[in-house]
Amino acid sequence: MDLMKILEDLRRERASIEEAILTLERLVEGRGRRRGRPPTWLAEARKRGRTTDEPEESDTEESIVKRFSAKG
């Protein structure tokens, strides 16, 4: 593999992880009674949603196994 491609992928993944950490930290700070409109950063995160190449929760093998084991 090309080392530059690997570095680029790792940097992109690091940015995603840092964004997730910031989001979780903001959620922890915001624990308590929520009133009114959600903060702008949260509304923007919800708008982005999932990318099309990510499987839906209901489509993953793990979720299918959980559903069948719960029924049974």
Residue, then its C-alpha position, 0 to 999 in steps of 0.5 A: m500500500d501507498l504510505m501517503k494513502i495510509l496516512e490520509d486514511l488515518r488522519r481522516e479516521r482521527a478527525s472522525i474520532e475527535e468529532a465523536i469525542l467532542t459530541l460525547e463531551r457536549l452531551v455529558e455537559g448537557r445532562g439535565r432537563r432539556r427545554g426548547r430547541p436543540p443546540t445548533w451543533l446537535a441539529e447539524a449533526r442530526k442533519r448529516g445522519r448516516t452515509t449511504d455506505e454504512p449499513e443500517e442497524s437493522d441490517t447488521e448480522e449482530s442485530i439479526v442474531k439479537r432479534f432472533s435470540a430475543k424471540g426464542 
